[in-house]
Amino acid sequence: METSITAQALQEAVQAAIADPLIQEISASLQSGYALVSGRRERLNNSSKTDTLSFRLDLGVSNGTLTAVVSQAVLDGKPLDQARVDHWNETIAARLQKIGQNHANAVLQSVVITPDNIQMTWQVSRK
């Protein structure tokens, strides 16, 4: 079975996974093999000023489960701390897996990012 995730659905999943009300206007640009994500973050002490957030998102499969790897994550040109990036990796993967998995007995076989969409291939077993 195959499922497809659009750039819009990816943007929504990333916004929910980041779960930071100061980060807005998340956009995802699908490339061949990865996605580029960017957004705008209001400064906590001065909402009239904003910083730019950007990162690369790679998706993969490990033991039938979707994996997400955020890299090159920067806010206003400064690298984000690894604990935050690790948390985003987990929550983005979980949200995208939930979007793509239509059957409880489905095991993810592959994931491919193209400029058009994210294509997930699942093996569905009868239990």
C-alpha positions as CSV (number, residue, x, y, z in Angstrom):
1,M,0.0,0.0,0.0
2,E,1.2,3.5,-0.7
3,T,0.4,6.8,0.9
4,S,1.4,10.3,-0.1
5,I,1.9,13.4,2.1
6,T,1.8,16.9,0.6
7,A,4.1,19.8,1.4
8,Q,1.1,21.4,3.2
9,A,0.6,18.4,5.4
10,L,4.3,18.3,6.2
11,Q,4.2,22.0,7.1
12,E,1.2,21.3,9.5
13,A,3.0,18.3,11.0
14,V,6.2,20.3,11.6
15,Q,4.3,23.2,13.1
16,A,2.5,20.9,15.5
17,A,5.7,19.0,16.3
18,I,7.7,22.1,17.1
19,A,4.9,23.3,19.4
20,D,6.3,26.7,19.9
21,P,3.7,29.5,19.6
22,L,6.4,32.0,18.8
23,I,7.4,30.1,15.7
24,Q,5.1,31.0,12.8
25,E,4.8,30.9,9.1
26,I,6.4,27.5,8.7
27,S,7.0,26.5,5.1
28,A,8.4,23.3,3.7
29,S,10.0,23.0,0.3
30,L,10.2,19.5,-1.0
31,Q,13.4,18.7,-2.8
32,S,14.7,15.4,-4.3
33,G,15.5,13.3,-1.2
34,Y,14.9,15.9,1.6
35,A,12.8,18.9,2.6
36,L,13.9,22.4,3.5
37,V,11.9,24.0,6.3
38,S,11.8,27.6,7.3
39,G,9.8,29.8,9.6
40,R,9.8,33.0,11.6
41,R,10.1,33.3,15.4
42,E,9.0,36.3,17.4
43,R,11.5,37.4,20.0
44,L,10.1,36.7,23.5
45,N,11.2,40.1,24.9
46,N,10.3,42.1,21.7
47,S,7.5,40.8,19.5
48,S,8.2,43.5,16.9
49,K,11.5,41.7,16.1
50,T,11.7,38.3,14.5
51,D,14.4,35.7,13.8
52,T,14.5,33.3,10.9
53,L,14.4,29.5,11.6
54,S,15.6,27.0,9.0
55,F,16.6,23.4,8.8
56,R,16.9,20.4,6.5
57,L,14.7,17.4,7.1
58,D,15.6,13.9,5.9
59,L,13.2,11.0,6.3
60,G,14.1,7.3,6.5
61,V,13.0,3.9,7.7
62,S,14.3,1.9,10.7
63,N,12.7,-1.4,11.7
64,G,9.4,-0.5,9.9
65,T,9.2,2.9,11.6
66,L,9.6,6.3,10.1
67,T,12.7,8.3,11.2
68,A,13.3,12.0,10.9
69,V,16.6,13.7,11.0
70,V,16.7,17.5,11.4
71,S,20.1,18.9,10.4
72,Q,21.6,22.4,9.7
73,A,19.0,23.8,12.2
74,V,19.7,27.5,12.8
75,L,17.8,30.3,14.4
76,D,19.0,33.8,13.4
77,G,22.2,32.1,12.1
78,K,23.0,30.3,15.4
79,P,22.8,26.5,15.7
80,L,19.9,25.1,17.8
81,D,20.8,23.0,20.8
82,Q,20.9,19.3,20.2
83,A,18.3,18.4,22.8
84,R,15.7,20.5,21.0
85,V,16.7,19.0,17.6
86,D,16.4,15.4,19.0
87,H,12.9,16.2,20.3
88,W,11.9,17.5,16.9
89,N,13.2,14.4,15.2
90,E,11.0,12.2,17.4
91,T,7.9,14.3,17.2
92,I,8.1,15.0,13.5
93,A,8.6,11.3,12.7
94,A,5.7,10.3,15.0
95,R,3.3,12.8,13.4
96,L,4.2,11.9,9.8
97,Q,4.0,8.2,10.5
98,K,0.5,8.7,12.0
99,I,-0.6,10.7,8.9
100,G,0.7,8.0,6.5
101,Q,-0.3,4.8,8.3
102,N,-3.8,3.9,7.3
103,H,-3.8,0.4,8.8
104,A,-2.9,-0.8,12.3
105,N,-1.1,-3.8,10.7
106,A,1.0,-1.7,8.3
107,V,4.8,-1.7,8.5
108,L,6.7,1.0,6.7
109,Q,9.0,-0.3,3.9
110,S,10.3,2.9,2.3
111,V,9.9,6.7,2.2
112,V,10.9,8.9,-0.7
113,I,10.8,12.7,-0.9
114,T,10.2,14.2,-4.3
115,P,9.5,17.8,-5.3
116,D,5.8,16.8,-5.5
117,N,5.2,14.9,-2.3
118,I,6.4,12.4,0.3
119,Q,5.7,8.8,-0.9
120,M,5.4,6.1,1.8
121,T,5.2,2.4,0.9
122,W,3.7,0.1,3.5
123,Q,3.5,-3.7,3.9
124,V,0.1,-4.6,5.3
125,S,-0.3,-8.0,7.0
126,R,-3.5,-9.8,7.9
127,K,-3.7,-10.7,11.5
